[in-house]
Amino acid sequence: MEEAEKKGKPESAETVETEENTIDMTLVRLLSDQIGIPEEDIKSLFEHSKGDLHKLVDIIKDVAPCYVAVKGKFQSRKKDDLRGAFCLVAQGVTGEILALKNWIGSSDLPQSFDIKAAWESVFSYVDKLAVVKGDKNYRRFEDLLYYFFNNTTLNKLFSEKIDITEVQKGLSQAITNVFRFDLIVEIDVEKFNEIRFKLSPLVKKDAEGIQPKEDEEKSQHQAVQDMVLTCIPVLDAIHGKAVADLKENDTVEVSIASSSLVSRFINKLFAVNKLSPAFKVKSVQVLPSGHYLVRLFISDGIEGIFKSSGELKVKVTNKLIQKKPIYPLILILVIIILVLLLFIFRR
């Protein structure tokens, strides 16, 4: 009789009796394989949820690994060449990068710096390293990381479908191709869950950044009630002045972004008249995000604007565009008025 009952039960229906309920071990193994949590922990989650499926799902969402952090560093085999470090955080399944901090420079990283430490500590350490964001090497290294760690690569690292040594070799080759020197690369991969993400430095930064973003948009909207030209400051890393140190009436040399028909007209006029755009600073505003919003006086009703980090050094000159003939600016105003009138009549 007992043998008949055993034969009547499919092997896949293995269950474990607990004080609270019955746990289907097949489901436990399936969940363990899918979300990377040991079977014993899955059983504990079943017991804790007391058979409530919605509660079980909520618990699994919090404790199942769903993020991946990639930490890395490189150093040249020669003493005086570049060194670098980075930490990126991404969604495990989609491979979407949520945050990236990187550093590159000629100074040595301390021996105590260890990429095998928790990603939160590596991320915070790299974040505090002094970086000139306008630096060409910094930008090249950042672009390389975004390009190399694409969605599929990050997903494979998360799901352990790719050998970390293979990724390490590929990254080493990519950095060598860009910077042209022999180097040693180390990377480490760490998976973590929603609870750790909620307690991490990223959530704090996001919480601080929600309102600032709205404030930045509001500030820029208020600043550009008249005609506004997007300007790009001319950089001068040696003799320039940090954006954070700019004062009212400082004269900043810029180029004007050719993002509209009006901008292209203005750039052409500057070129024809052999003028270098340089305008007085109207105001410098520190945005809640830490960036600086700089407003430039171009002419009545026309304002230049650019946003930058405070450490970026820009070219400051004593030569004002107003010292040269102002006929081009008058012509600019006429063109702008005509364009606006055409736009209004077309509507």
Secondary structure, DSSP 8 states (H G I E B T S, - for coil): -HHHHHHHS-GGG-EEE-SS-EEEHHHHHHHHHHH---HHHHHHHHHHHTT-HHHHHHHHHHHSEEEEEEEEEEEESSTTS-EEEEEEEEETTT--EEEEEEEEESS---TT--TTS-HHHHHHHHHHS---TT-HHHHHHHHHHHHHS-HHHHHHHHHT-S-HHHHHHHHHHHHHHHH-S-EEEEEEEEEEEHHHHHTSHHHHHHHHHHHHHHHHHHHHHHHTSSEEEEEEE-B-TTT-EEGGG--TT-EEEEEE---SHHHHHHHHHHHHTT---EEEEEEEEE-TTS-EEEEEEEETTEEEEEEE-TT-EE-B-S--GGGS--HHHHHHHHHHHHHHHHHHHH-
